[in-house]
Amino acid sequence: MTRKLPALTPDNRAFWQSGADGELRMHHCAACTQFFHPPAPLCPRCLSEDVAPKAVSGAGKVVTYTVNHQPWRTDLKEAYVVAIVELAEQPGLRFVTNIVGMPPGEVSIDMPVRVRFEQVEDVWLPLFEKAA
């Protein structure tokens, strides 16, 4: 069984394919200077149409997480972490992801993390690992 991939659209393609060059891109509003996620054609804060993907640092922190022990797919034999990560660029710029590269029991709230990508077909999944 393989991971179910997101459907690529004109609005979200830059996000899901940003890992091709190693940079995470989030939608940014030129009018109010806010980043936002998920990608959309209008800024959710000021409703401006002047939005476009913009590279971010990929640094952040774990806001909350859960350890999933249920093997929802046959290729998931080990427990894994589902987390909400807040990016360093702006308070509230958060999204759901996985924490990888470490035992689930070592993940903690406020742990500094950095993005790394897993390519699956034409999608680069932004995953996070503990920052050095």
CNS distance restraints for C-alpha pairs under 8 A (distance, minus, plus):
assign (resid   1 and name CA) (resid  73 and name CA) 6.44 0.50 0.50
assign (resid   1 and name CA) (resid  74 and name CA) 6.12 0.50 0.50
assign (resid   1 and name CA) (resid  75 and name CA) 6.54 0.50 0.50
assign (resid   2 and name CA) (resid  73 and name CA) 7.78 0.50 0.50
assign (resid   2 and name CA) (resid  75 and name CA) 7.62 0.50 0.50
assign (resid   3 and name CA) (resid  73 and name CA) 8.00 0.50 0.50
assign (resid   5 and name CA) (resid 120 and name CA) 7.97 0.50 0.50
assign (resid   5 and name CA) (resid 123 and name CA) 7.41 0.50 0.50
assign (resid   6 and name CA) (resid 123 and name CA) 7.97 0.50 0.50
assign (resid   8 and name CA) (resid  12 and name CA) 6.19 0.50 0.50
assign (resid   8 and name CA) (resid  13 and name CA) 5.30 0.50 0.50
assign (resid   8 and name CA) (resid  16 and name CA) 7.47 0.50 0.50
assign (resid   9 and name CA) (resid  13 and name CA) 5.57 0.50 0.50
assign (resid  10 and name CA) (resid  14 and name CA) 7.97 0.50 0.50
assign (resid  11 and name CA) (resid  39 and name CA) 5.92 0.50 0.50
assign (resid  11 and name CA) (resid  40 and name CA) 5.72 0.50 0.50
assign (resid  11 and name CA) (resid  41 and name CA) 6.32 0.50 0.50
assign (resid  12 and name CA) (resid  16 and name CA) 6.41 0.50 0.50
assign (resid  12 and name CA) (resid  38 and name CA) 7.80 0.50 0.50
assign (resid  12 and name CA) (resid  39 and name CA) 5.47 0.50 0.50
assign (resid  12 and name CA) (resid  40 and name CA) 7.39 0.50 0.50
assign (resid  13 and name CA) (resid  17 and name CA) 5.90 0.50 0.50
assign (resid  14 and name CA) (resid  18 and name CA) 5.51 0.50 0.50
assign (resid  14 and name CA) (resid  25 and name CA) 6.74 0.50 0.50
assign (resid  14 and name CA) (resid  53 and name CA) 6.42 0.50 0.50
assign (resid  15 and name CA) (resid  24 and name CA) 7.01 0.50 0.50
assign (resid  15 and name CA) (resid  25 and name CA) 5.43 0.50 0.50
assign (resid  15 and name CA) (resid  26 and name CA) 6.23 0.50 0.50
assign (resid  15 and name CA) (resid  27 and name CA) 7.94 0.50 0.50
assign (resid  15 and name CA) (resid  39 and name CA) 7.50 0.50 0.50
assign (resid  15 and name CA) (resid  53 and name CA) 7.36 0.50 0.50
assign (resid  16 and name CA) (resid 123 and name CA) 5.43 0.50 0.50
assign (resid  16 and name CA) (resid 124 and name CA) 5.60 0.50 0.50
assign (resid  16 and name CA) (resid 125 and name CA) 6.55 0.50 0.50
assign (resid  16 and name CA) (resid 126 and name CA) 7.93 0.50 0.50
assign (resid  17 and name CA) (resid 122 and name CA) 7.01 0.50 0.50
assign (resid  17 and name CA) (resid 123 and name CA) 5.35 0.50 0.50
assign (resid  17 and name CA) (resid 124 and name CA) 5.31 0.50 0.50
assign (resid  18 and name CA) (resid  22 and name CA) 6.84 0.50 0.50
assign (resid  18 and name CA) (resid  23 and name CA) 5.78 0.50 0.50
assign (resid  18 and name CA) (resid  24 and name CA) 5.43 0.50 0.50
assign (resid  18 and name CA) (resid  25 and name CA) 5.83 0.50 0.50
assign (resid  18 and name CA) (resid 124 and name CA) 6.84 0.50 0.50
assign (resid  19 and name CA) (resid  23 and name CA) 5.47 0.50 0.50
assign (resid  19 and name CA) (resid  24 and name CA) 6.07 0.50 0.50
assign (resid  19 and name CA) (resid 116 and name CA) 7.95 0.50 0.50
assign (resid  19 and name CA) (resid 117 and name CA) 5.75 0.50 0.50
assign (resid  19 and name CA) (resid 119 and name CA) 7.82 0.50 0.50
assign (resid  19 and name CA) (resid 124 and name CA) 5.13 0.50 0.50
assign (resid  19 and name CA) (resid 125 and name CA) 7.38 0.50 0.50
assign (resid  19 and name CA) (resid 126 and name CA) 7.20 0.50 0.50
assign (resid  20 and name CA) (resid 124 and name CA) 6.66 0.50 0.50
assign (resid  22 and name CA) (resid 116 and name CA) 7.72 0.50 0.50
assign (resid  22 and name CA) (resid 117 and name CA) 7.35 0.50 0.50
assign (resid  23 and name CA) (resid  55 and name CA) 6.09 0.50 0.50
assign (resid  23 and name CA) (resid  56 and name CA) 7.12 0.50 0.50
assign (resid  23 and name CA) (resid  57 and name CA) 7.58 0.50 0.50
assign (resid  23 and name CA) (resid  58 and name CA) 7.28 0.50 0.50
assign (resid  24 and name CA) (resid  55 and name CA) 5.62 0.50 0.50
assign (resid  24 and name CA) (resid  56 and name CA) 5.81 0.50 0.50
assign (resid  24 and name CA) (resid  57 and name CA) 7.21 0.50 0.50
assign (resid  24 and name CA) (resid  58 and name CA) 5.93 0.50 0.50
assign (resid  24 and name CA) (resid 115 and name CA) 7.56 0.50 0.50
assign (resid  24 and name CA) (resid 126 and name CA) 7.49 0.50 0.50
assign (resid  25 and name CA) (resid  53 and name CA) 5.60 0.50 0.50
assign (resid  25 and name CA) (resid  54 and name CA) 5.05 0.50 0.50
assign (resid  25 and name CA) (resid  55 and name CA) 4.25 0.50 0.50
assign (resid  25 and name CA) (resid  56 and name CA) 5.83 0.50 0.50
assign (resid  26 and name CA) (resid  35 and name CA) 6.43 0.50 0.50
assign (resid  26 and name CA) (resid  36 and name CA) 6.56 0.50 0.50
assign (resid  26 and name CA) (resid  37 and name CA) 6.60 0.50 0.50
assign (resid  26 and name CA) (resid  39 and name CA) 7.20 0.50 0.50
assign (resid  26 and name CA) (resid  53 and name CA) 5.28 0.50 0.50
assign (resid  26 and name CA) (resid  54 and name CA) 5.57 0.50 0.50
assign (resid  26 and name CA) (resid  55 and name CA) 6.49 0.50 0.50
assign (resid  26 and name CA) (resid  56 and name CA) 6.87 0.50 0.50
assign (resid  27 and name CA) (resid  35 and name CA) 5.59 0.50 0.50
assign (resid  27 and name CA) (resid  36 and name CA) 5.52 0.50 0.50
assign (resid  27 and name CA) (resid  37 and name CA) 6.58 0.50 0.50
assign (resid  27 and name CA) (resid  38 and name CA) 7.81 0.50 0.50
assign (resid  27 and name CA) (resid  39 and name CA) 5.63 0.50 0.50
assign (resid  27 and name CA) (resid  40 and name CA) 7.63 0.50 0.50
assign (resid  27 and name CA) (resid  51 and name CA) 6.44 0.50 0.50
assign (resid  27 and name CA) (resid  52 and name CA) 5.34 0.50 0.50
assign (resid  27 and name CA) (resid  53 and name CA) 4.25 0.50 0.50
assign (resid  27 and name CA) (resid  54 and name CA) 6.04 0.50 0.50
assign (resid  28 and name CA) (resid  33 and name CA) 6.58 0.50 0.50
assign (resid  28 and name CA) (resid  34 and name CA) 5.68 0.50 0.50
assign (resid  28 and name CA) (resid  35 and name CA) 4.24 0.50 0.50
assign (resid  28 and name CA) (resid  36 and name CA) 6.29 0.50 0.50
assign (resid  28 and name CA) (resid  43 and name CA) 7.93 0.50 0.50
assign (resid  28 and name CA) (resid  51 and name CA) 5.44 0.50 0.50
assign (resid  28 and name CA) (resid  52 and name CA) 5.52 0.50 0.50
assign (resid  28 and name CA) (resid  53 and name CA) 5.89 0.50 0.50
assign (resid  28 and name CA) (resid  54 and name CA) 6.06 0.50 0.50
assign (resid  29 and name CA) (resid  33 and name CA) 5.09 0.50 0.50
assign (resid  29 and name CA) (resid  34 and name CA) 5.39 0.50 0.50
assign (resid  29 and name CA) (resid  35 and name CA) 6.33 0.50 0.50
assign (resid  29 and name CA) (resid  43 and name CA) 6.08 0.50 0.50
assign (resid  29 and name CA) (resid  48 and name CA) 7.18 0.50 0.50
assign (resid  29 and name CA) (resid  49 and name CA) 7.94 0.50 0.50
assign (resid  29 and name CA) (resid  50 and name CA) 5.89 0.50 0.50
assign (resid  29 and name CA) (resid  51 and name CA) 4.44 0.50 0.50
assign (resid  29 and name CA) (resid  52 and name CA) 6.78 0.50 0.50
assign (resid  30 and name CA) (resid  34 and name CA) 7.59 0.50 0.50
assign (resid  30 and name CA) (resid  50 and name CA) 5.74 0.50 0.50
assign (resid  30 and name CA) (resid  51 and name CA) 6.15 0.50 0.50
assign (resid  31 and name CA) (resid  46 and name CA) 7.78 0.50 0.50
assign (resid  31 and name CA) (resid  48 and name CA) 6.54 0.50 0.50
assign (resid  31 and name CA) (resid  50 and name CA) 6.52 0.50 0.50
assign (resid  32 and name CA) (resid  45 and name CA) 7.84 0.50 0.50
assign (resid  32 and name CA) (resid  46 and name CA) 6.80 0.50 0.50
assign (resid  34 and name CA) (resid  45 and name CA) 7.87 0.50 0.50
assign (resid  34 and name CA) (resid  90 and name CA) 7.85 0.50 0.50
assign (resid  35 and name CA) (resid  90 and name CA) 7.30 0.50 0.50
assign (resid  35 and name CA) (resid  93 and name CA) 6.78 0.50 0.50
assign (resid  36 and name CA) (resid  43 and name CA) 7.53 0.50 0.50
assign (resid  36 and name CA) (resid  44 and name CA) 7.63 0.50 0.50
assign (resid  36 and name CA) (resid  93 and name CA) 6.14 0.50 0.50
assign (resid  37 and name CA) (resid  93 and name CA) 6.91 0.50 0.50
assign (resid  37 and name CA) (resid  94 and name CA) 7.16 0.50 0.50
assign (resid  37 and name CA) (resid  95 and name CA) 7.06 0.50 0.50
assign (resid  38 and name CA) (resid  95 and name CA) 7.95 0.50 0.50
assign (resid  41 and name CA) (resid  49 and name CA) 6.29 0.50 0.50
assign (resid  41 and name CA) (resid  51 and name CA) 6.86 0.50 0.50
assign (resid  42 and name CA) (resid  47 and name CA) 5.21 0.50 0.50
assign (resid  42 and name CA) (resid  48 and name CA) 5.54 0.50 0.50
assign (resid  42 and name CA) (resid  49 and name CA) 4.83 0.50 0.50
assign (resid  42 and name CA) (resid  50 and name CA) 7.50 0.50 0.50
assign (resid  42 and name CA) (resid  51 and name CA) 6.70 0.50 0.50
assign (resid  43 and name CA) (resid  47 and name CA) 4.57 0.50 0.50
assign (resid  43 and name CA) (resid  48 and name CA) 5.27 0.50 0.50
assign (resid  43 and name CA) (resid  49 and name CA) 6.56 0.50 0.50
assign (resid  43 and name CA) (resid  50 and name CA) 7.78 0.50 0.50
assign (resid  43 and name CA) (resid  51 and name CA) 6.62 0.50 0.50
assign (resid  56 and name CA) (resid  89 and name CA) 6.96 0.50 0.50
assign (resid  57 and name CA) (resid  88 and name CA) 7.50 0.50 0.50
assign (resid  57 and name CA) (resid  89 and name CA) 7.46 0.50 0.50
assign (resid  58 and name CA) (resid  87 and name CA) 6.86 0.50 0.50
assign (resid  58 and name CA) (resid  88 and name CA) 7.76 0.50 0.50
assign (resid  58 and name CA) (resid 114 and name CA) 5.41 0.50 0.50
assign (resid  58 and name CA) (resid 115 and name CA) 4.99 0.50 0.50
assign (resid  59 and name CA) (resid  87 and name CA) 5.89 0.50 0.50
assign (resid  59 and name CA) (resid  88 and name CA) 5.69 0.50 0.50
assign (resid  59 and name CA) (resid 112 and name CA) 7.41 0.50 0.50
assign (resid  59 and name CA) (resid 113 and name CA) 5.89 0.50 0.50
assign (resid  59 and name CA) (resid 114 and name CA) 4.46 0.50 0.50
assign (resid  59 and name CA) (resid 115 and name CA) 6.56 0.50 0.50
assign (resid  59 and name CA) (resid 131 and name CA) 7.87 0.50 0.50
assign (resid  60 and name CA) (resid  85 and name CA) 6.34 0.50 0.50
assign (resid  60 and name CA) (resid  86 and name CA) 5.38 0.50 0.50
assign (resid  60 and name CA) (resid  87 and name CA) 4.08 0.50 0.50
assign (resid  60 and name CA) (resid  88 and name CA) 4.82 0.50 0.50
assign (resid  60 and name CA) (resid 112 and name CA) 5.82 0.50 0.50
assign (resid  60 and name CA) (resid 113 and name CA) 5.27 0.50 0.50
assign (resid  60 and name CA) (resid 114 and name CA) 6.13 0.50 0.50
assign (resid  61 and name CA) (resid  85 and name CA) 5.52 0.50 0.50
assign (resid  61 and name CA) (resid  86 and name CA) 5.50 0.50 0.50
assign (resid  61 and name CA) (resid  87 and name CA) 6.63 0.50 0.50
assign (resid  61 and name CA) (resid  88 and name CA) 7.52 0.50 0.50
assign (resid  61 and name CA) (resid 109 and name CA) 7.73 0.50 0.50
assign (resid  61 and name CA) (resid 110 and name CA) 5.21 0.50 0.50
assign (resid  61 and name CA) (resid 111 and name CA) 5.34 0.50 0.50
assign (resid  61 and name CA) (resid 112 and name CA) 4.41 0.50 0.50
assign (resid  61 and name CA) (resid 113 and name CA) 5.37 0.50 0.50
assign (resid  62 and name CA) (resid  83 and name CA) 6.66 0.50 0.50
assign (resid  62 and name CA) (resid  84 and name CA) 6.07 0.50 0.50
assign (resid  62 and name CA) (resid  85 and name CA) 4.64 0.50 0.50
assign (resid  62 and name CA) (resid  86 and name CA) 6.50 0.50 0.50
assign (resid  62 and name CA) (resid 108 and name CA) 7.07 0.50 0.50
assign (resid  62 and name CA) (resid 109 and name CA) 5.31 0.50 0.50
assign (resid  62 and name CA) (resid 110 and name CA) 4.97 0.50 0.50
assign (resid  62 and name CA) (resid 111 and name CA) 5.41 0.50 0.50
assign (resid  62 and name CA) (resid 112 and name CA) 6.70 0.50 0.50
assign (resid  62 and name CA) (resid 113 and name CA) 7.06 0.50 0.50
assign (resid  63 and name CA) (resid  83 and name CA) 7.41 0.50 0.50
assign (resid  63 and name CA) (resid  84 and name CA) 5.55 0.50 0.50
assign (resid  63 and name CA) (resid  85 and name CA) 5.57 0.50 0.50
assign (resid  63 and name CA) (resid  86 and name CA) 6.34 0.50 0.50
assign (resid  63 and name CA) (resid 109 and name CA) 5.66 0.50 0.50
assign (resid  63 and name CA) (resid 110 and name CA) 5.92 0.50 0.50
assign (resid  64 and name CA) (resid  83 and name CA) 5.73 0.50 0.50
assign (resid  64 and name CA) (resid  84 and name CA) 5.44 0.50 0.50
assign (resid  64 and name CA) (resid  85 and name CA) 7.44 0.50 0.50
assign (resid  64 and name CA) (resid 109 and name CA) 5.83 0.50 0.50
assign (resid  65 and name CA) (resid  81 and name CA) 6.66 0.50 0.50
assign (resid  65 and name CA) (resid  82 and name CA) 5.61 0.50 0.50
assign (resid  65 and name CA) (resid  83 and name CA) 4.00 0.50 0.50
assign (resid  65 and name CA) (resid  84 and name CA) 6.17 0.50 0.50
assign (resid  65 and name CA) (resid 108 and name CA) 7.99 0.50 0.50
assign (resid  65 and name CA) (resid 109 and name CA) 7.55 0.50 0.50
assign (resid  66 and name CA) (resid  81 and name CA) 5.76 0.50 0.50
assign (resid  66 and name CA) (resid  82 and name CA) 5.50 0.50 0.50
assign (resid  66 and name CA) (resid  83 and name CA) 6.40 0.50 0.50
assign (resid  67 and name CA) (resid  79 and name CA) 6.50 0.50 0.50
assign (resid  67 and name CA) (resid  80 and name CA) 5.60 0.50 0.50
assign (resid  67 and name CA) (resid  81 and name CA) 4.57 0.50 0.50
assign (resid  67 and name CA) (resid  82 and name CA) 6.42 0.50 0.50
assign (resid  67 and name CA) (resid 104 and name CA) 6.47 0.50 0.50
assign (resid  68 and name CA) (resid  79 and name CA) 5.48 0.50 0.50
assign (resid  68 and name CA) (resid  80 and name CA) 5.37 0.50 0.50
assign (resid  68 and name CA) (resid  81 and name CA) 6.11 0.50 0.50
assign (resid  68 and name CA) (resid  82 and name CA) 7.16 0.50 0.50
assign (resid  69 and name CA) (resid  78 and name CA) 7.10 0.50 0.50
assign (resid  69 and name CA) (resid  79 and name CA) 4.50 0.50 0.50
assign (resid  69 and name CA) (resid  80 and name CA) 6.84 0.50 0.50
assign (resid  70 and name CA) (resid  79 and name CA) 7.32 0.50 0.50
assign (resid  71 and name CA) (resid  75 and name CA) 7.92 0.50 0.50
assign (resid  71 and name CA) (resid  76 and name CA) 5.33 0.50 0.50
assign (resid  71 and name CA) (resid  77 and name CA) 6.27 0.50 0.50
assign (resid  71 and name CA) (resid  78 and name CA) 7.59 0.50 0.50
assign (resid  71 and name CA) (resid  79 and name CA) 7.71 0.50 0.50
assign (resid  72 and name CA) (resid  76 and name CA) 7.07 0.50 0.50
assign (resid  79 and name CA) (resid 104 and name CA) 7.03 0.50 0.50
assign (resid  80 and name CA) (resid  98 and name CA) 7.51 0.50 0.50
assign (resid  80 and name CA) (resid  99 and name CA) 7.65 0.50 0.50
assign (resid  80 and name CA) (resid 100 and name CA) 7.81 0.50 0.50
assign (resid  80 and name CA) (resid 104 and name CA) 6.17 0.50 0.50
assign (resid  81 and name CA) (resid  98 and name CA) 5.50 0.50 0.50
assign (resid  81 and name CA) (resid  99 and name CA) 5.47 0.50 0.50
assign (resid  81 and name CA) (resid 100 and name CA) 7.44 0.50 0.50
assign (resid  81 and name CA) (resid 104 and name CA) 5.96 0.50 0.50
assign (resid  82 and name CA) (resid  96 and name CA) 7.01 0.50 0.50
assign (resid  82 and name CA) (resid  97 and name CA) 5.83 0.50 0.50
assign (resid  82 and name CA) (resid  98 and name CA) 4.68 0.50 0.50
assign (resid  82 and name CA) (resid  99 and name CA) 6.61 0.50 0.50
assign (resid  83 and name CA) (resid  96 and name CA) 5.63 0.50 0.50
assign (resid  83 and name CA) (resid  97 and name CA) 5.43 0.50 0.50
assign (resid  83 and name CA) (resid  98 and name CA) 5.71 0.50 0.50
assign (resid  83 and name CA) (resid  99 and name CA) 6.64 0.50 0.50
assign (resid  84 and name CA) (resid  94 and name CA) 6.39 0.50 0.50
assign (resid  84 and name CA) (resid  95 and name CA) 5.44 0.50 0.50
assign (resid  84 and name CA) (resid  96 and name CA) 4.53 0.50 0.50
assign (resid  84 and name CA) (resid  97 and name CA) 6.29 0.50 0.50
assign (resid  85 and name CA) (resid  94 and name CA) 5.41 0.50 0.50
assign (resid  85 and name CA) (resid  95 and name CA) 5.70 0.50 0.50
assign (resid  85 and name CA) (resid  96 and name CA) 6.48 0.50 0.50
assign (resid  85 and name CA) (resid  97 and name CA) 7.10 0.50 0.50
assign (resid  86 and name CA) (resid  91 and name CA) 7.10 0.50 0.50
assign (resid  86 and name CA) (resid  92 and name CA) 6.46 0.50 0.50
assign (resid  86 and name CA) (resid  93 and name CA) 5.45 0.50 0.50
assign (resid  86 and name CA) (resid  94 and name CA) 4.26 0.50 0.50
assign (resid  86 and name CA) (resid  95 and name CA) 6.84 0.50 0.50
assign (resid  87 and name CA) (resid  91 and name CA) 7.46 0.50 0.50
assign (resid  87 and name CA) (resid  92 and name CA) 7.97 0.50 0.50
assign (resid  87 and name CA) (resid  93 and name CA) 5.68 0.50 0.50
assign (resid  87 and name CA) (resid  94 and name CA) 6.25 0.50 0.50
assign (resid  89 and name CA) (resid  93 and name CA) 7.50 0.50 0.50
assign (resid  97 and name CA) (resid 126 and name CA) 7.06 0.50 0.50
assign (resid  97 and name CA) (resid 127 and name CA) 5.85 0.50 0.50
assign (resid  97 and name CA) (resid 128 and name CA) 7.21 0.50 0.50
assign (resid  98 and name CA) (resid 127 and name CA) 5.35 0.50 0.50
assign (resid  98 and name CA) (resid 128 and name CA) 6.24 0.50 0.50
assign (resid  99 and name CA) (resid 107 and name CA) 7.83 0.50 0.50
assign (resid  99 and name CA) (resid 127 and name CA) 6.22 0.50 0.50
assign (resid  99 and name CA) (resid 128 and name CA) 4.89 0.50 0.50
assign (resid  99 and name CA) (resid 129 and name CA) 5.50 0.50 0.50
assign (resid  99 and name CA) (resid 130 and name CA) 7.83 0.50 0.50
assign (resid 100 and name CA) (resid 127 and name CA) 6.83 0.50 0.50
assign (resid 100 and name CA) (resid 128 and name CA) 6.07 0.50 0.50
assign (resid 100 and name CA) (resid 129 and name CA) 5.24 0.50 0.50
assign (resid 101 and name CA) (resid 129 and name CA) 5.89 0.50 0.50
assign (resid 101 and name CA) (resid 130 and name CA) 7.69 0.50 0.50
assign (resid 102 and name CA) (resid 106 and name CA) 6.88 0.50 0.50
assign (resid 102 and name CA) (resid 107 and name CA) 7.74 0.50 0.50
assign (resid 102 and name CA) (resid 129 and name CA) 7.52 0.50 0.50
assign (resid 102 and name CA) (resid 130 and name CA) 7.78 0.50 0.50
assign (resid 103 and name CA) (resid 107 and name CA) 7.43 0.50 0.50
assign (resid 107 and name CA) (resid 111 and name CA) 7.08 0.50 0.50
assign (resid 111 and name CA) (resid 130 and name CA) 7.10 0.50 0.50
assign (resid 112 and name CA) (resid 130 and name CA) 6.06 0.50 0.50
assign (resid 112 and name CA) (resid 131 and name CA) 5.47 0.50 0.50
assign (resid 113 and name CA) (resid 128 and name CA) 5.98 0.50 0.50
assign (resid 113 and name CA) (resid 129 and name CA) 5.34 0.50 0.50
assign (resid 113 and name CA) (resid 130 and name CA) 4.40 0.50 0.50
assign (resid 113 and name CA) (resid 131 and name CA) 4.44 0.50 0.50
assign (resid 114 and name CA) (resid 128 and name CA) 5.39 0.50 0.50
assign (resid 114 and name CA) (resid 129 and name CA) 5.65 0.50 0.50
assign (resid 114 and name CA) (resid 130 and name CA) 6.41 0.50 0.50
assign (resid 114 and name CA) (resid 131 and name CA) 5.36 0.50 0.50
assign (resid 115 and name CA) (resid 126 and name CA) 6.14 0.50 0.50
assign (resid 115 and name CA) (resid 127 and name CA) 5.68 0.50 0.50
assign (resid 115 and name CA) (resid 128 and name CA) 4.48 0.50 0.50
assign (resid 115 and name CA) (resid 129 and name CA) 6.54 0.50 0.50
assign (resid 116 and name CA) (resid 126 and name CA) 5.94 0.50 0.50
assign (resid 116 and name CA) (resid 127 and name CA) 5.36 0.50 0.50
assign (resid 116 and name CA) (resid 128 and name CA) 5.70 0.50 0.50
assign (resid 116 and name CA) (resid 129 and name CA) 7.07 0.50 0.50
assign (resid 117 and name CA) (resid 124 and name CA) 5.68 0.50 0.50
assign (resid 117 and name CA) (resid 125 and name CA) 5.35 0.50 0.50
assign (resid 117 and name CA) (resid 126 and name CA) 4.79 0.50 0.50
assign (resid 117 and name CA) (resid 127 and name CA) 5.74 0.50 0.50
assign (resid 118 and name CA) (resid 124 and name CA) 5.40 0.50 0.50
assign (resid 118 and name CA) (resid 125 and name CA) 5.08 0.50 0.50
assign (resid 118 and name CA) (resid 126 and name CA) 6.77 0.50 0.50
assign (resid 118 and name CA) (resid 127 and name CA) 7.12 0.50 0.50
assign (resid 119 and name CA) (resid 123 and name CA) 5.75 0.50 0.50
assign (resid 119 and name CA) (resid 124 and name CA) 4.30 0.50 0.50
assign (resid 119 and name CA) (resid 125 and name CA) 6.21 0.50 0.50
assign (resid 120 and name CA) (resid 124 and name CA) 6.27 0.50 0.50
assign (resid 120 and name CA) (resid 125 and name CA) 7.42 0.50 0.50
